[in-house]
Amino acid sequence: MFALARLAFFGFLVLSVLYVGVSIYSRLVRRRKLGKEWDTEIREGDRDAFIRAGLEDYDQSFRRKLILLIYIVPVVVIGLTVYLVNFY
């Protein structure tokens, strides 16, 4: 039982670090794309306001929520593996 708690704790810790890293990387990529879009197509108004509005839209997007699969997929795979090993 203690081994399961230790696995859950360290697994959550590793997945949290991975989630934060992927989340920051994804936001930086989106910021870069918005900057390039403004530089090539728009060039009117405030560039920072355009990027800020684009990042606010990105925060509400489905793509942003897909990053939460970093927590779900490993837990399902480990659970499925444990089930298949023990009951088949």
C-alpha positions in Angstrom: 0.0 0.0 0.0 2.9 2.3 0.8 4.4 1.7 -2.6 1.2 2.7 -4.3 1.0 5.9 -2.4 4.7 6.6 -3.2 4.0 5.9 -6.9 1.0 8.2 -6.9 2.9 11.0 -5.1 6.0 10.9 -7.3 3.9 10.3 -10.5 1.7 13.3 -9.7 4.9 15.4 -9.1 6.5 14.3 -12.4 3.3 14.8 -14.3 2.8 18.3 -12.8 6.3 19.3 -13.8 5.7 18.0 -17.3 2.3 19.8 -17.5 3.8 23.1 -16.4 6.6 22.7 -19.0 4.3 21.8 -21.9 1.9 24.6 -20.9 4.6 27.2 -20.9 6.1 26.0 -24.1 2.6 25.9 -25.8 1.9 29.5 -24.7 5.3 30.7 -25.9 4.6 29.1 -29.3 1.2 30.7 -29.5 2.7 34.1 -28.6 5.3 33.8 -31.3 2.7 32.9 -33.9 0.5 35.9 -32.9 3.6 38.2 -33.2 4.4 36.9 -36.6 0.8 37.2 -37.7 0.7 40.8 -36.6 4.1 41.6 -38.3 3.1 40.1 -41.6 -0.7 40.8 -41.9 -2.0 43.5 -39.6 0.6 46.1 -38.7 -2.1 48.4 -37.4 -2.9 49.3 -33.8 -1.1 48.1 -30.7 0.9 44.9 -31.2 1.0 44.1 -27.5 -2.8 44.5 -27.2 -3.3 42.1 -30.2 -1.0 39.5 -28.6 -2.7 39.9 -25.3 -6.2 39.4 -26.8 -5.0 36.4 -28.8 -3.5 34.8 -25.6 -6.8 35.4 -23.8 -8.6 33.6 -26.6 -6.0 30.8 -26.4 -6.6 30.4 -22.7 -10.2 29.6 -23.4 -9.5 27.3 -26.3 -10.0 23.5 -26.6 -6.3 23.1 -27.5 -5.3 24.5 -24.1 -7.6 22.1 -22.3 -6.1 19.1 -24.2 -2.9 19.6 -22.3 -4.7 18.2 -19.3 -4.4 14.8 -21.0 -0.9 14.8 -19.6 -2.6 13.8 -16.3 -5.2 11.5 -17.7 -3.4 9.3 -20.2 -0.6 7.9 -18.0 -3.1 7.1 -15.2 -5.4 5.2 -17.6 -2.4 3.3 -19.2 -1.0 2.3 -15.8 -4.5 1.3 -14.6 -5.1 -0.7 -17.7 -1.7 -2.4 -17.5 -2.3 -3.4 -13.8 -5.8 -4.7 -14.7 -4.5 -6.7 -17.7 -1.6 -8.2 -15.9 -3.6 -9.3 -12.8 -6.8 -10.5 -14.5 -5.8 -11.9 -17.8 
